[in-house]
Amino acid sequence: MADHIYKKIELTGSSQTSIEDAVRNAVSRAGKTIRNMRWFEVVETRGHIDNNEVQYWQVTIKIGFTLDENEKV
């Protein structure tokens, strides 16, 4: 395995269904513009309450991806 250099970004995904869907939404959207994604880390979870019920979840994640050989850090 070659040495890898990773860069991290932080995103917040949301979902009316679940925490897992909020993560999937963030990763899916990031995948439209970010190449070489390798891992994610959940750093914060919160939700929105309306009329005493959970209306949606928000999950902040950090996504790590490898840099292309010619990409600047």
Predicted model as a PDB file, atoms N, CA, C, CB and O in Angstrom, pLDDT in the B-factor column:
MODEL        1                                                                  
ATOM      1  N   MET A   1       0.839  -1.176   0.000  1.00 50.00           N  
ATOM      2  CA  MET A   1       0.000   0.000   0.000  1.00 50.00           C  
ATOM      3  C   MET A   1       0.885   1.240   0.000  1.00 50.00           C  
ATOM      4  CB  MET A   1      -0.955  -0.002   1.212  1.00 50.00           C  
ATOM      5  O   MET A   1       1.817   1.348   0.797  1.00 50.00           O  
ATOM      6  N   ALA A   2       0.592   2.153  -0.880  1.00 66.00           N  
ATOM      7  CA  ALA A   2       1.362   3.389  -0.988  1.00 66.00           C  
ATOM      8  C   ALA A   2       1.004   4.341   0.155  1.00 66.00           C  
ATOM      9  CB  ALA A   2       1.111   4.066  -2.353  1.00 66.00           C  
ATOM     10  O   ALA A   2      -0.057   4.227   0.768  1.00 66.00           O  
ATOM     11  N   ASP A   3       1.904   5.274   0.423  1.00 75.00           N  
ATOM     12  CA  ASP A   3       1.607   6.308   1.410  1.00 75.00           C  
ATOM     13  C   ASP A   3       0.493   7.199   0.861  1.00 75.00           C  
ATOM     14  CB  ASP A   3       2.883   7.150   1.751  1.00 75.00           C  
ATOM     15  O   ASP A   3       0.493   7.538  -0.323  1.00 75.00           O  
ATOM     16  N   HIS A   4      -0.440   7.570   1.707  1.00 79.00           N  
ATOM     17  CA  HIS A   4      -1.548   8.429   1.287  1.00 79.00           C  
ATOM     18  C   HIS A   4      -1.549   9.698   2.117  1.00 79.00           C  
ATOM     19  CB  HIS A   4      -2.904   7.695   1.417  1.00 79.00           C  
ATOM     20  O   HIS A   4      -1.205   9.691   3.300  1.00 79.00           O  
ATOM     21  N   ILE A   5      -1.935  10.769   1.483  1.00 85.00           N  
ATOM     22  CA  ILE A   5      -2.172  12.036   2.166  1.00 85.00           C  
ATOM     23  C   ILE A   5      -3.672  12.289   2.043  1.00 85.00           C  
ATOM     24  CB  ILE A   5      -1.304  13.233   1.549  1.00 85.00           C  
ATOM     25  O   ILE A   5      -4.242  12.196   0.956  1.00 85.00           O  
ATOM     26  N   TYR A   6      -4.296  12.606   3.161  1.00 90.00           N  
ATOM     27  CA  TYR A   6      -5.727  12.832   3.179  1.00 90.00           C  
ATOM     28  C   TYR A   6      -6.034  14.289   3.480  1.00 90.00           C  
ATOM     29  CB  TYR A   6      -6.399  11.925   4.201  1.00 90.00           C  
ATOM     30  O   TYR A   6      -5.290  14.973   4.182  1.00 90.00           O  
ATOM     31  N   LYS A   7      -7.147  14.740   2.931  1.00 95.00           N  
ATOM     32  CA  LYS A   7      -7.680  16.048   3.250  1.00 95.00           C  
ATOM     33  C   LYS A   7      -9.063  15.816   3.842  1.00 95.00           C  
ATOM     34  CB  LYS A   7      -7.730  16.990   1.985  1.00 95.00           C  
ATOM     35  O   LYS A   7      -9.755  14.881   3.439  1.00 95.00           O  
ATOM     36  N   LYS A   8      -9.484  16.665   4.809  1.00 96.00           N  
ATOM     37  CA  LYS A   8     -10.793  16.519   5.428  1.00 96.00           C  
ATOM     38  C   LYS A   8     -11.641  17.750   5.168  1.00 96.00           C  
ATOM     39  CB  LYS A   8     -10.656  16.274   6.931  1.00 96.00           C  
ATOM     40  O   LYS A   8     -11.150  18.879   5.158  1.00 96.00           O  
ATOM     41  N   ILE A   9     -12.926  17.504   4.958  1.00 97.00           N  
ATOM     42  CA  ILE A   9     -13.895  18.590   4.887  1.00 97.00           C  
ATOM     43  C   ILE A   9     -15.011  18.282   5.883  1.00 97.00           C  
ATOM     44  CB  ILE A   9     -14.461  18.765   3.427  1.00 97.00           C  
ATOM     45  O   ILE A   9     -15.193  17.133   6.287  1.00 97.00           O  
ATOM     46  N   GLU A  10     -15.737  19.290   6.267  1.00 98.00           N  
ATOM     47  CA  GLU A  10     -16.837  19.103   7.207  1.00 98.00           C  
ATOM     48  C   GLU A  10     -18.142  19.491   6.523  1.00 98.00           C  
ATOM     49  CB  GLU A  10     -16.618  19.940   8.502  1.00 98.00           C  
ATOM     50  O   GLU A  10     -18.240  20.555   5.912  1.00 98.00           O  
ATOM     51  N   LEU A  11     -19.137  18.623   6.631  1.00 97.00           N  
ATOM     52  CA  LEU A  11     -20.443  18.839   6.014  1.00 97.00           C  
ATOM     53  C   LEU A  11     -21.533  18.505   7.021  1.00 97.00           C  
ATOM     54  CB  LEU A  11     -20.602  17.984   4.729  1.00 97.00           C  
ATOM     55  O   LEU A  11     -21.303  17.756   7.970  1.00 97.00           O  
ATOM     56  N   THR A  12     -22.721  19.066   6.810  1.00 97.00           N  
ATOM     57  CA  THR A  12     -23.878  18.688   7.608  1.00 97.00           C  
ATOM     58  C   THR A  12     -24.981  18.219   6.679  1.00 97.00           C  
ATOM     59  CB  THR A  12     -24.361  19.867   8.489  1.00 97.00           C  
ATOM     60  O   THR A  12     -25.433  18.952   5.799  1.00 97.00           O  
ATOM     61  N   GLY A  13     -25.407  16.973   6.893  1.00 98.00           N  
ATOM     62  CA  GLY A  13     -26.511  16.411   6.123  1.00 98.00           C  
ATOM     63  C   GLY A  13     -27.764  16.401   6.977  1.00 98.00           C  
ATOM     64  O   GLY A  13     -27.683  16.409   8.205  1.00 98.00           O  
ATOM     65  N   SER A  14     -28.928  16.385   6.329  1.00 97.00           N  
ATOM     66  CA  SER A  14     -30.176  16.340   7.081  1.00 97.00           C  
ATOM     67  C   SER A  14     -31.124  15.326   6.459  1.00 97.00           C  
ATOM     68  CB  SER A  14     -30.832  17.730   7.132  1.00 97.00           C  
ATOM     69  O   SER A  14     -30.998  14.963   5.290  1.00 97.00           O  
ATOM     70  N   SER A  15     -32.082  14.875   7.277  1.00 98.00           N  
ATOM     71  CA  SER A  15     -33.075  13.908   6.820  1.00 98.00           C  
ATOM     72  C   SER A  15     -34.273  13.954   7.758  1.00 98.00           C  
ATOM     73  CB  SER A  15     -32.477  12.473   6.756  1.00 98.00           C  
ATOM     74  O   SER A  15     -34.120  14.148   8.964  1.00 98.00           O  
ATOM     75  N   GLN A  16     -35.448  13.778   7.205  1.00 97.00           N  
ATOM     76  CA  GLN A  16     -36.649  13.675   8.027  1.00 97.00           C  
ATOM     77  C   GLN A  16     -36.825  12.249   8.540  1.00 97.00           C  
ATOM     78  CB  GLN A  16     -37.888  14.114   7.230  1.00 97.00           C  
ATOM     79  O   GLN A  16     -37.674  11.999   9.396  1.00 97.00           O  
ATOM     80  N   THR A  17     -36.026  11.308   8.022  1.00 97.00           N  
ATOM     81  CA  THR A  17     -36.197   9.897   8.341  1.00 97.00           C  
ATOM     82  C   THR A  17     -35.307   9.416   9.476  1.00 97.00           C  
ATOM     83  CB  THR A  17     -35.932   9.077   7.128  1.00 97.00           C  
ATOM     84  O   THR A  17     -35.801   8.859  10.457  1.00 97.00           O  
ATOM     85  N   SER A  18     -33.958   9.632   9.349  1.00 97.00           N  
ATOM     86  CA  SER A  18     -33.048   9.042  10.335  1.00 97.00           C  
ATOM     87  C   SER A  18     -31.676   9.702  10.294  1.00 97.00           C  
ATOM     88  CB  SER A  18     -32.907   7.540  10.097  1.00 97.00           C  
ATOM     89  O   SER A  18     -31.346  10.458   9.381  1.00 97.00           O  
ATOM     90  N   ILE A  19     -30.895   9.387  11.315  1.00 97.00           N  
ATOM     91  CA  ILE A  19     -29.511   9.836  11.377  1.00 97.00           C  
ATOM     92  C   ILE A  19     -28.723   9.230  10.220  1.00 97.00           C  
ATOM     93  CB  ILE A  19     -28.870   9.457  12.732  1.00 97.00           C  
ATOM     94  O   ILE A  19     -27.942   9.922   9.568  1.00 97.00           O  
ATOM     95  N   GLU A  20     -28.928   7.943   9.968  1.00 98.00           N  
ATOM     96  CA  GLU A  20     -28.208   7.254   8.892  1.00 98.00           C  
ATOM     97  C   GLU A  20     -28.496   7.885   7.534  1.00 98.00           C  
ATOM     98  CB  GLU A  20     -28.583   5.771   8.866  1.00 98.00           C  
ATOM     99  O   GLU A  20     -27.589   8.048   6.718  1.00 98.00           O  
ATOM    100  N   ASP A  21     -29.752   8.240   7.292  1.00 98.00           N  
ATOM    101  CA  ASP A  21     -30.086   8.900   6.029  1.00 98.00           C  
ATOM    102  C   ASP A  21     -29.452  10.278   5.929  1.00 98.00           C  
ATOM    103  CB  ASP A  21     -31.593   9.014   5.878  1.00 98.00           C  
ATOM    104  O   ASP A  21     -29.077  10.704   4.836  1.00 98.00           O  
ATOM    105  N   ALA A  22     -29.327  10.979   7.042  1.00 98.00           N  
ATOM    106  CA  ALA A  22     -28.676  12.288   7.030  1.00 98.00           C  
ATOM    107  C   ALA A  22     -27.214  12.138   6.618  1.00 98.00           C  
ATOM    108  CB  ALA A  22     -28.781  12.967   8.419  1.00 98.00           C  
ATOM    109  O   ALA A  22     -26.702  12.946   5.842  1.00 98.00           O  
ATOM    110  N   VAL A  23     -26.536  11.102   7.135  1.00 98.00           N  
ATOM    111  CA  VAL A  23     -25.143  10.838   6.748  1.00 98.00           C  
ATOM    112  C   VAL A  23     -25.088  10.489   5.262  1.00 98.00           C  
ATOM    113  CB  VAL A  23     -24.532   9.682   7.606  1.00 98.00           C  
ATOM    114  O   VAL A  23     -24.268  11.033   4.522  1.00 98.00           O  
ATOM    115  N   ARG A  24     -25.955   9.590   4.833  1.00 98.00           N  
ATOM    116  CA  ARG A  24     -25.971   9.179   3.414  1.00 98.00           C  
ATOM    117  C   ARG A  24     -26.219  10.368   2.483  1.00 98.00           C  
ATOM    118  CB  ARG A  24     -27.052   8.105   3.181  1.00 98.00           C  
ATOM    119  O   ARG A  24     -25.607  10.462   1.419  1.00 98.00           O  
ATOM    120  N   ASN A  25     -27.108  11.267   2.879  1.00 98.00           N  
ATOM    121  CA  ASN A  25     -27.385  12.450   2.062  1.00 98.00           C  
ATOM    122  C   ASN A  25     -26.148  13.331   1.922  1.00 98.00           C  
ATOM    123  CB  ASN A  25     -28.534  13.258   2.669  1.00 98.00           C  
ATOM    124  O   ASN A  25     -25.862  13.828   0.832  1.00 98.00           O  
ATOM    125  N   ALA A  26     -25.417  13.527   3.010  1.00 98.00           N  
ATOM    126  CA  ALA A  26     -24.204  14.341   2.950  1.00 98.00           C  
ATOM    127  C   ALA A  26     -23.135  13.683   2.082  1.00 98.00           C  
ATOM    128  CB  ALA A  26     -23.658  14.584   4.358  1.00 98.00           C  
ATOM    129  O   ALA A  26     -22.504  14.351   1.263  1.00 98.00           O  
ATOM    130  N   VAL A  27     -22.928  12.371   2.255  1.00 98.00           N  
ATOM    131  CA  VAL A  27     -21.915  11.659   1.470  1.00 98.00           C  
ATOM    132  C   VAL A  27     -22.297  11.645  -0.005  1.00 98.00           C  
ATOM    133  CB  VAL A  27     -21.739  10.216   1.989  1.00 98.00           C  
ATOM    134  O   VAL A  27     -21.448  11.858  -0.871  1.00 98.00           O  
ATOM    135  N   SER A  28     -23.570  11.395  -0.293  1.00 98.00           N  
ATOM    136  CA  SER A  28     -24.027  11.356  -1.684  1.00 98.00           C  
ATOM    137  C   SER A  28     -23.828  12.696  -2.376  1.00 98.00           C  
ATOM    138  CB  SER A  28     -25.497  10.954  -1.748  1.00 98.00           C  
ATOM    139  O   SER A  28     -23.365  12.751  -3.515  1.00 98.00           O  
ATOM    140  N   ARG A  29     -24.174  13.765  -1.693  1.00 97.00           N  
ATOM    141  CA  ARG A  29     -24.007  15.102  -2.293  1.00 97.00           C  
ATOM    142  C   ARG A  29     -22.541  15.439  -2.477  1.00 97.00           C  
ATOM    143  CB  ARG A  29     -24.679  16.175  -1.425  1.00 97.00           C  
ATOM    144  O   ARG A  29     -22.163  15.998  -3.507  1.00 97.00           O  
ATOM    145  N   ALA A  30     -21.708  15.113  -1.506  1.00 97.00           N  
ATOM    146  CA  ALA A  30     -20.275  15.385  -1.620  1.00 97.00           C  
ATOM    147  C   ALA A  30     -19.672  14.617  -2.790  1.00 97.00           C  
ATOM    148  CB  ALA A  30     -19.550  15.017  -0.314  1.00 97.00           C  
ATOM    149  O   ALA A  30     -18.769  15.115  -3.463  1.00 97.00           O  
ATOM    150  N   GLY A  31     -20.168  13.407  -3.034  1.00 97.00           N  
ATOM    151  CA  GLY A  31     -19.649  12.580  -4.117  1.00 97.00           C  
ATOM    152  C   GLY A  31     -19.856  13.169  -5.499  1.00 97.00           C  
ATOM    153  O   GLY A  31     -19.232  12.719  -6.461  1.00 97.00           O  
ATOM    154  N   LYS A  32     -20.720  14.164  -5.617  1.00 97.00           N  
ATOM    155  CA  LYS A  32     -20.932  14.814  -6.919  1.00 97.00           C  
ATOM    156  C   LYS A  32     -19.769  15.717  -7.308  1.00 97.00           C  
ATOM    157  CB  LYS A  32     -22.219  15.625  -6.897  1.00 97.00           C  
ATOM    158  O   LYS A  32     -19.577  16.006  -8.490  1.00 97.00           O  
ATOM    159  N   THR A  33     -18.986  16.169  -6.319  1.00 96.00           N  
ATOM    160  CA  THR A  33     -17.888  17.094  -6.630  1.00 96.00           C  
ATOM    161  C   THR A  33     -16.544  16.687  -6.045  1.00 96.00           C  
ATOM    162  CB  THR A  33     -18.232  18.457  -6.138  1.00 96.00           C  
ATOM    163  O   THR A  33     -15.519  17.263  -6.408  1.00 96.00           O  
ATOM    164  N   ILE A  34     -16.526  15.706  -5.147  1.00 96.00           N  
ATOM    165  CA  ILE A  34     -15.273  15.308  -4.494  1.00 96.00           C  
ATOM    166  C   ILE A  34     -14.903  13.902  -4.928  1.00 96.00           C  
ATOM    167  CB  ILE A  34     -15.396  15.384  -2.949  1.00 96.00           C  
ATOM    168  O   ILE A  34     -15.721  12.985  -4.863  1.00 96.00           O  
ATOM    169  N   ARG A  35     -13.675  13.743  -5.368  1.00 94.00           N  
ATOM    170  CA  ARG A  35     -13.179  12.429  -5.782  1.00 94.00           C  
ATOM    171  C   ARG A  35     -12.420  11.772  -4.635  1.00 94.00           C  
ATOM    172  CB  ARG A  35     -12.270  12.552  -7.031  1.00 94.00           C  
ATOM    173  O   ARG A  35     -11.990  12.437  -3.692  1.00 94.00           O  
ATOM    174  N   ASN A  36     -12.269  10.483  -4.733  1.00 94.00           N  
ATOM    175  CA  ASN A  36     -11.402   9.701  -3.841  1.00 94.00           C  
ATOM    176  C   ASN A  36     -11.811   9.729  -2.372  1.00 94.00           C  
ATOM    177  CB  ASN A  36     -10.004  10.197  -3.956  1.00 94.00           C  
ATOM    178  O   ASN A  36     -10.954   9.671  -1.491  1.00 94.00           O  
ATOM    179  N   MET A  37     -13.122   9.818  -2.098  1.00 96.00           N  
ATOM    180  CA  MET A  37     -13.561   9.793  -0.708  1.00 96.00           C  
ATOM    181  C   MET A  37     -13.249   8.415  -0.124  1.00 96.00           C  
ATOM    182  CB  MET A  37     -15.087  10.121  -0.591  1.00 96.00           C  
ATOM    183  O   MET A  37     -13.453   7.399  -0.789  1.00 96.00           O  
ATOM    184  N   ARG A  38     -12.752   8.376   1.119  1.00 96.00           N  
ATOM    185  CA  ARG A  38     -12.328   7.121   1.732  1.00 96.00           C  
ATOM    186  C   ARG A  38     -13.021   6.808   3.046  1.00 96.00           C  
ATOM    187  CB  ARG A  38     -10.862   7.149   1.954  1.00 96.00           C  
ATOM    188  O   ARG A  38     -13.239   5.635   3.350  1.00 96.00           O  
ATOM    189  N   TRP A  39     -13.378   7.817   3.838  1.00 96.00           N  
ATOM    190  CA  TRP A  39     -13.973   7.565   5.150  1.00 96.00           C  
ATOM    191  C   TRP A  39     -14.756   8.777   5.613  1.00 96.00           C  
ATOM    192  CB  TRP A  39     -12.892   7.205   6.179  1.00 96.00           C  
ATOM    193  O   TRP A  39     -14.605   9.879   5.085  1.00 96.00           O  
ATOM    194  N   PHE A  40     -15.599   8.549   6.616  1.00 98.00           N  
ATOM    195  CA  PHE A  40     -16.282   9.668   7.266  1.00 98.00           C  
ATOM    196  C   PHE A  40     -16.271   9.450   8.775  1.00 98.00           C  
ATOM    197  CB  PHE A  40     -17.741   9.817   6.740  1.00 98.00           C  
ATOM    198  O   PHE A  40     -16.105   8.333   9.264  1.00 98.00           O  
ATOM    199  N   GLU A  41     -16.452  10.541   9.488  1.00 98.00           N  
ATOM    200  CA  GLU A  41     -16.466  10.536  10.948  1.00 98.00           C  
ATOM    201  C   GLU A  41     -17.628  11.425  11.392  1.00 98.00           C  
ATOM    202  CB  GLU A  41     -15.088  11.036  11.547  1.00 98.00           C  
ATOM    203  O   GLU A  41     -17.706  12.584  10.985  1.00 98.00           O  
ATOM    204  N   VAL A  42     -18.522  10.902  12.215  1.00 98.00           N  
ATOM    205  CA  VAL A  42     -19.630  11.697  12.740  1.00 98.00           C  
ATOM    206  C   VAL A  42     -19.101  12.535  13.899  1.00 98.00           C  
ATOM    207  CB  VAL A  42     -20.826  10.787  13.197  1.00 98.00           C  
ATOM    208  O   VAL A  42     -18.546  11.999  14.858  1.00 98.00           O  
ATOM    209  N   VAL A  43     -19.275  13.861  13.806  1.00 98.00           N  
ATOM    210  CA  VAL A  43     -18.756  14.739  14.854  1.00 98.00           C  
ATOM    211  C   VAL A  43     -19.859  15.421  15.663  1.00 98.00           C  
ATOM    212  CB  VAL A  43     -17.862  15.788  14.241  1.00 98.00           C  
ATOM    213  O   VAL A  43     -19.605  15.926  16.756  1.00 98.00           O  
ATOM    214  N   GLU A  44     -21.087  15.436  15.127  1.00 98.00           N  
ATOM    215  CA  GLU A  44     -22.172  16.069  15.854  1.00 98.00           C  
ATOM    216  C   GLU A  44     -23.507  15.555  15.328  1.00 98.00           C  
ATOM    217  CB  GLU A  44     -22.091  17.606  15.733  1.00 98.00           C  
ATOM    218  O   GLU A  44     -23.676  15.355  14.125  1.00 98.00           O  
ATOM    219  N   THR A  45     -24.439  15.345  16.227  1.00 98.00           N  
ATOM    220  CA  THR A  45     -25.790  14.939  15.850  1.00 98.00           C  
ATOM    221  C   THR A  45     -26.772  15.836  16.576  1.00 98.00           C  
ATOM    222  CB  THR A  45     -26.052  13.434  16.181  1.00 98.00           C  
ATOM    223  O   THR A  45     -26.635  16.083  17.775  1.00 98.00           O  
ATOM    224  N   ARG A  46     -27.759  16.321  15.848  1.00 97.00           N  
ATOM    225  CA  ARG A  46     -28.784  17.146  16.467  1.00 97.00           C  
ATOM    226  C   ARG A  46     -30.076  16.992  15.655  1.00 97.00           C  
ATOM    227  CB  ARG A  46     -28.331  18.650  16.545  1.00 97.00           C  
ATOM    228  O   ARG A  46     -30.073  16.416  14.567  1.00 97.00           O  
ATOM    229  N   GLY A  47     -31.157  17.507  16.189  1.00 97.00           N  
ATOM    230  CA  GLY A  47     -32.435  17.414  15.496  1.00 97.00           C  
ATOM    231  C   GLY A  47     -33.265  18.657  15.699  1.00 97.00           C  
ATOM    232  O   GLY A  47     -32.990  19.487  16.566  1.00 97.00           O  
ATOM    233  N   HIS A  48     -34.283  18.761  14.880  1.00 96.00           N  
ATOM    234  CA  HIS A  48     -35.213  19.891  14.954  1.00 96.00           C  
ATOM    235  C   HIS A  48     -36.536  19.377  15.513  1.00 96.00           C  
ATOM    236  CB  HIS A  48     -35.415  20.565  13.545  1.00 96.00           C  
ATOM    237  O   HIS A  48     -37.049  18.354  15.059  1.00 96.00           O  
ATOM    238  N   ILE A  49     -37.084  20.083  16.492  1.00 96.00           N  
ATOM    239  CA  ILE A  49     -38.333  19.704  17.129  1.00 96.00           C  
ATOM    240  C   ILE A  49     -39.409  20.728  16.764  1.00 96.00           C  
ATOM    241  CB  ILE A  49     -38.162  19.600  18.669  1.00 96.00           C  
ATOM    242  O   ILE A  49     -39.176  21.936  16.810  1.00 96.00           O  
ATOM    243  N   ASP A  50     -40.586  20.225  16.403  1.00 96.00           N  
ATOM    244  CA  ASP A  50     -41.732  21.085  16.122  1.00 96.00           C  
ATOM    245  C   ASP A  50     -42.975  20.381  16.670  1.00 96.00           C  
ATOM    246  CB  ASP A  50     -41.869  21.384  14.574  1.00 96.00           C  
ATOM    247  O   ASP A  50     -43.194  19.201  16.396  1.00 96.00           O  
ATOM    248  N   ASN A  51     -43.772  21.090  17.429  1.00 97.00           N  
ATOM    249  CA  ASN A  51     -44.973  20.511  18.054  1.00 97.00           C  
ATOM    250  C   ASN A  51     -44.649  19.253  18.854  1.00 97.00           C  
ATOM    251  CB  ASN A  51     -46.018  20.183  16.986  1.00 97.00           C  
ATOM    252  O   ASN A  51     -45.369  18.257  18.784  1.00 97.00           O  
ATOM    253  N   ASN A  52     -43.573  19.310  19.604  1.00 97.00           N  
ATOM    254  CA  ASN A  52     -43.148  18.214  20.481  1.00 97.00           C  
ATOM    255  C   ASN A  52     -42.808  16.924  19.742  1.00 97.00           C  
ATOM    256  CB  ASN A  52     -44.222  17.932  21.481  1.00 97.00           C  
ATOM    257  O   ASN A  52     -42.858  15.843  20.329  1.00 97.00           O  
ATOM    258  N   GLU A  53     -42.467  17.027  18.472  1.00 96.00           N  
ATOM    259  CA  GLU A  53     -42.057  15.861  17.691  1.00 96.00           C  
ATOM    260  C   GLU A  53     -40.786  16.176  16.912  1.00 96.00           C  
ATOM    261  CB  GLU A  53     -43.183  15.422  16.729  1.00 96.00           C  
ATOM    262  O   GLU A  53     -40.562  17.309  16.486  1.00 96.00           O  
ATOM    263  N   VAL A  54     -39.964  15.152  16.738  1.00 95.00           N  
ATOM    264  CA  VAL A  54     -38.755  15.305  15.925  1.00 95.00           C  
ATOM    265  C   VAL A  54     -39.187  15.466  14.471  1.00 95.00           C  
ATOM    266  CB  VAL A  54     -37.780  14.076  16.098  1.00 95.00           C  
ATOM    267  O   VAL A  54     -39.877  14.609  13.918  1.00 95.00           O  
ATOM    268  N   GLN A  55     -38.776  16.566  13.864  1.00 96.00           N  
ATOM    269  CA  GLN A  55     -39.142  16.835  12.477  1.00 96.00           C  
ATOM    270  C   GLN A  55     -38.050  16.397  11.503  1.00 96.00           C  
ATOM    271  CB  GLN A  55     -39.432  18.315  12.293  1.00 96.00           C  
ATOM    272  O   GLN A  55     -38.345  15.885  10.423  1.00 96.00           O  
ATOM    273  N   TYR A  56     -36.780  16.600  11.891  1.00 96.00           N  
ATOM    274  CA  TYR A  56     -35.682  16.114  11.066  1.00 96.00           C  
ATOM    275  C   TYR A  56     -34.401  16.051  11.868  1.00 96.00           C  
ATOM    276  CB  TYR A  56     -35.493  16.999   9.841  1.00 96.00           C  
ATOM    277  O   TYR A  56     -34.254  16.686  12.913  1.00 96.00           O  
ATOM    278  N   TRP A  57     -33.480  15.264  11.342  1.00 98.00           N  
ATOM    279  CA  TRP A  57     -32.159  15.049  11.940  1.00 98.00           C  
ATOM    280  C   TRP A  57     -31.123  15.825  11.160  1.00 98.00           C  
ATOM    281  CB  TRP A  57     -31.797  13.546  11.974  1.00 98.00           C  
ATOM    282  O   TRP A  57     -31.239  15.983   9.945  1.00 98.00           O  
ATOM    283  N   GLN A  58     -30.105  16.310  11.860  1.00 98.00           N  
ATOM    284  CA  GLN A  58     -28.934  16.924  11.232  1.00 98.00           C  
ATOM    285  C   GLN A  58     -27.696  16.240  11.799  1.00 98.00           C  
ATOM    286  CB  GLN A  58     -28.891  18.481  11.479  1.00 98.00           C  
ATOM    287  O   GLN A  58     -27.549  16.107  13.014  1.00 98.00           O  
ATOM    288  N   VAL A  59     -26.811  15.811  10.908  1.00 98.00           N  
ATOM    289  CA  VAL A  59     -25.590  15.131  11.321  1.00 98.00           C  
ATOM    290  C   VAL A  59     -24.406  15.815  10.657  1.00 98.00           C  
ATOM    291  CB  VAL A  59     -25.636  13.618  10.959  1.00 98.00           C  
ATOM    292  O   VAL A  59     -24.343  15.906   9.431  1.00 98.00           O  
ATOM    293  N   THR A  60     -23.471  16.294  11.461  1.00 98.00           N  
ATOM    294  CA  THR A  60     -22.252  16.895  10.927  1.00 98.00           C  
ATOM    295  C   THR A  60     -21.197  15.801  10.855  1.00 98.00           C  
ATOM    296  CB  THR A  60     -21.764  18.106  11.808  1.00 98.00           C  
ATOM    297  O   THR A  60     -20.945  15.087  11.826  1.00 98.00           O  
ATOM    298  N   ILE A  61     -20.591  15.689   9.681  1.00 98.00           N  
ATOM    299  CA  ILE A  61     -19.565  14.667   9.455  1.00 98.00           C  
ATOM    300  C   ILE A  61     -18.316  15.314   8.874  1.00 98.00           C  
ATOM    301  CB  ILE A  61     -20.089  13.554   8.511  1.00 98.00           C  
ATOM    302  O   ILE A  61     -18.371  16.378   8.258  1.00 98.00           O  
ATOM    303  N   LYS A  62     -17.203  14.650   9.084  1.00 98.00           N  
ATOM    304  CA  LYS A  62     -15.960  14.989   8.393  1.00 98.00           C  
ATOM    305  C   LYS A  62     -15.725  13.868   7.388  1.00 98.00           C  
ATOM    306  CB  LYS A  62     -14.730  15.153   9.402  1.00 98.00           C  
ATOM    307  O   LYS A  62     -15.813  12.688   7.727  1.00 98.00           O  
ATOM    308  N   ILE A  63     -15.428  14.245   6.158  1.00 98.00           N  
ATOM    309  CA  ILE A  63     -15.145  13.282   5.101  1.00 98.00           C  
ATOM    310  C   ILE A  63     -13.670  13.392   4.746  1.00 98.00           C  
ATOM    311  CB  ILE A  63     -16.048  13.525   3.846  1.00 98.00           C  
ATOM    312  O   ILE A  63     -13.164  14.483   4.484  1.00 98.00           O  
ATOM    313  N   GLY A  64     -12.985  12.254   4.739  1.00 97.00           N  
ATOM    314  CA  GLY A  64     -11.578  12.217   4.348  1.00 97.00           C  
ATOM    315  C   GLY A  64     -11.453  11.680   2.934  1.00 97.00           C  
ATOM    316  O   GLY A  64     -12.115  10.711   2.560  1.00 97.00           O  
ATOM    317  N   PHE A  65     -10.604  12.317   2.163  1.00 96.00           N  
ATOM    318  CA  PHE A  65     -10.371  11.858   0.797  1.00 96.00           C  
ATOM    319  C   PHE A  65      -8.900  12.007   0.460  1.00 96.00           C  
ATOM    320  CB  PHE A  65     -11.242  12.642  -0.209  1.00 96.00           C  
ATOM    321  O   PHE A  65      -8.210  12.871   1.001  1.00 96.00           O  
ATOM    322  N   THR A  66      -8.426  11.154  -0.443  1.00 94.00           N  
ATOM    323  CA  THR A  66      -7.028  11.226  -0.861  1.00 94.00           C  
ATOM    324  C   THR A  66      -6.883  12.283  -1.939  1.00 94.00           C  
ATOM    325  CB  THR A  66      -6.525   9.853  -1.371  1.00 94.00           C  
ATOM    326  O   THR A  66      -7.780  12.492  -2.755  1.00 94.00           O  
ATOM    327  N   LEU A  67      -5.750  12.935  -1.925  1.00 88.00           N  
ATOM    328  CA  LEU A  67      -5.455  13.962  -2.921  1.00 88.00           C  
ATOM    329  C   LEU A  67      -4.923  13.326  -4.188  1.00 88.00           C  
ATOM    330  CB  LEU A  67      -4.449  14.980  -2.373  1.00 88.00           C  
ATOM    331  O   LEU A  67      -4.222  12.315  -4.144  1.00 88.00           O  
ATOM    332  N   ASP A  68      -5.260  13.926  -5.319  1.00 82.00           N  
ATOM    333  CA  ASP A  68      -4.656  13.510  -6.577  1.00 82.00           C  
ATOM    334  C   ASP A  68      -3.174  13.871  -6.535  1.00 82.00           C  
ATOM    335  CB  ASP A  68      -5.368  14.179  -7.802  1.00 82.00           C  
ATOM    336  O   ASP A  68      -2.774  14.772  -5.797  1.00 82.00           O  
ATOM    337  N   GLU A  69      -2.373  13.184  -7.309  1.00 72.00           N  
ATOM    338  CA  GLU A  69      -0.929  13.417  -7.304  1.00 72.00           C  
ATOM    339  C   GLU A  69      -0.560  14.870  -7.583  1.00 72.00           C  
ATOM    340  CB  GLU A  69      -0.266  12.527  -8.324  1.00 72.00           C  
ATOM    341  O   GLU A  69       0.401  15.374  -7.001  1.00 72.00           O  
ATOM    342  N   ASN A  70      -1.291  15.555  -8.452  1.00 66.00           N  
ATOM    343  CA  ASN A  70      -0.937  16.917  -8.843  1.00 66.00           C  
ATOM    344  C   ASN A  70      -1.688  17.979  -8.051  1.00 66.00           C  
ATOM    345  CB  ASN A  70      -1.202  17.108 -10.309  1.00 66.00           C  
ATOM    346  O   ASN A  70      -1.499  19.172  -8.288  1.00 66.00           O  
ATOM    347  N   GLU A  71      -2.523  17.570  -7.127  1.00 56.00           N  
ATOM    348  CA  GLU A  71      -3.336  18.518  -6.369  1.00 56.00           C  
ATOM    349  C   GLU A  71      -2.521  19.149  -5.245  1.00 56.00           C  
ATOM    350  CB  GLU A  71      -4.580  17.822  -5.799  1.00 56.00           C  
ATOM    351  O   GLU A  71      -1.739  18.476  -4.573  1.00 56.00           O  
ATOM    352  N   LYS A  72      -2.718  20.460  -5.048  1.00 62.00           N  
ATOM    353  CA  LYS A  72      -2.030  21.170  -3.973  1.00 62.00           C  
ATOM    354  C   LYS A  72      -2.767  20.952  -2.674  1.00 62.00           C  
ATOM    355  CB  LYS A  72      -1.915  22.673  -4.281  1.00 62.00           C  
ATOM    356  O   LYS A  72      -3.988  20.793  -2.667  1.00 62.00           O  
ATOM    357  N   VAL A  73      -2.034  20.944  -1.567  1.00 58.00           N  
ATOM    358  CA  VAL A  73      -2.633  20.746  -0.240  1.00 58.00           C  
ATOM    359  C   VAL A  73      -3.238  22.014   0.260  1.00 58.00           C  
ATOM    360  CB  VAL A  73      -1.608  20.241   0.755  1.00 58.00           C  
ATOM    361  O   VAL A  73      -3.789  22.043   1.360  1.00 58.00           O  
TER     362      VAL A  73                                                      
ENDMDL                                                                          
END                                                                             
